Amino acid sequence: MATFSVHFDGPITVEHRLPLRVMAKTYEHMQRAIDRAYLVQEYGEVWKHARLTAEQYAETEFIADWPREGGIILDAVREGAGRIMDRVNAAVRPIFDRSAQGGLDQVGTLGQQLLQRRNYVAGMRGRTATFQSLIDAPPQAWSDAYSDRSIVKEIDQLVIQITPDRHEGSTVVIELQGSRWHPRLEFDAARAQRFHQAASSRELAAPVRVDARIRSLDSGNRFAKPKAKILNLATNREVTLHMSGEADFLALHPYHTAESVTLYVCPVLEAGGFDLNGGDLQFLAVA
């Protein structure tokens, strides 16, 4: 019997009850984590915007038990889904263990990384590796980390619910039973914040050249930086291209009606992972 149990305690509960939004988000994000873990088990990896087929829903459908008191405890069970819960634990445990640290290692700000990558391109120019070279020899670590992150980000959205000031002093404990009961995942607000920091970390991979067709350009505003939608001609998939400011937008704008343009870009790694077909790219320069 596969089981998950989510135990909320503290001010987030009211007389052994939960706000409806908290309860709904808890079940929603646990189910999404289970769905992602199933896809990883089924296909060896998960990709951006992956969805279950209608037939696969039956394989991941857990049944909710009545909530129990003790703060409030939400349980759900399913026969024959032990490997799925083991996969959820395998993805979450390393990030949870990292969140036990008082502070997480920083690779450097994205701004610092961006400057370094642009300096690299200025020196290498046409000798910069191509995006096609990544497709020909895909980094296995990227795929594994991306699959894990697709699960972790759902657990992150569940536990981050205890961090608002109005819930100060609240805790959440997650217990997972797959082939066995796994050690508990216990969060207070500080640990939930560190977990979120690790789960949402972003960094820039090494620069590559990519042939692309610009589908749309957004100049941004005072709240959001410019970005574009481009067709990556190496994969024939549309992806998001981030820009650092107006200068990037102006550099790209003359090519917005071109049949194709060669760009220097960086894959944007999320918690160490990247989807080669659908992952976001960071603009560096026009080749």
LINTA-V191382 format. One record per backbone hydrogen bond with DSSP energy under -0.5 kcal/mol. CO is the residue of the C=O (numbers start at 0). NH is the residue of the N-H. If there is no record, write none. Layout:
[[CO NH] [CO NH]]
This chain:
[[1 77] [2 176] [3 75] [4 6] [4 174] [5 7] [5 73] [6 172] [7 71] [8 170] [9 12] [11 18] [16 13] [18 22] [19 23] [20 24] [21 25] [22 26] [23 27] [24 28] [25 29] [26 30] [27 31] [28 32] [29 33] [30 34] [31 35] [32 36] [33 37] [34 38] [35 39] [36 40] [37 41] [38 42] [38 44] [39 43] [46 49] [52 55] [52 56] [55 58] [55 59] [56 59] [56 60] [59 61] [61 63] [62 76] [67 72] [69 71] [70 69] [71 7] [72 67] [72 74] [73 5] [74 64] [75 3] [76 62] [77 1] [77 80] [80 84] [81 85] [82 86] [83 87] [84 88] [85 89] [86 90] [87 91] [88 92] [89 93] [90 94] [91 95] [92 96] [93 97] [94 98] [96 99] [97 100] [108 112] [109 113] [110 114] [111 115] [112 116] [113 117] [114 118] [115 119] [116 120] [117 121] [118 122] [119 123] [120 124] [123 126] [124 127] [128 208] [129 132] [129 133] [130 133] [130 134] [131 135] [132 136] [134 137] [138 141] [138 142] [139 143] [140 144] [141 145] [141 273] [142 146] [143 147] [144 148] [145 149] [146 150] [147 150] [147 151] [148 152] [150 153] [150 154] [151 155] [152 156] [153 157] [154 158] [155 159] [157 160] [158 161] [159 162] [163 166] [164 167] [166 169] [170 8] [171 186] [172 6] [173 184] [174 4] [175 177] [175 181] [176 2] [179 177] [179 181] [183 185] [184 173] [186 171] [187 191] [188 192] [189 193] [190 194] [191 195] [192 196] [193 197] [194 198] [195 199] [197 200] [200 270] [202 268] [205 266] [207 264] [208 130] [209 262] [210 232] [211 260] [212 230] [215 228] [217 226] [223 220] [225 242] [226 217] [227 229] [227 240] [228 214] [228 215] [229 231] [229 238] [230 212] [230 232] [231 234] [231 235] [231 236] [236 231] [238 229] [239 241] [239 280] [240 227] [241 282] [244 247] [244 248] [245 249] [246 250] [247 251] [248 252] [249 253] [251 254] [252 255] [254 257] [260 211] [260 262] [261 286] [262 209] [262 264] [263 283] [263 284] [264 207] [265 281] [266 204] [266 268] [268 202] [268 270] [269 272] [272 269] [273 275] [274 278] [279 267] [280 241] [280 282] [281 265] [284 263]]
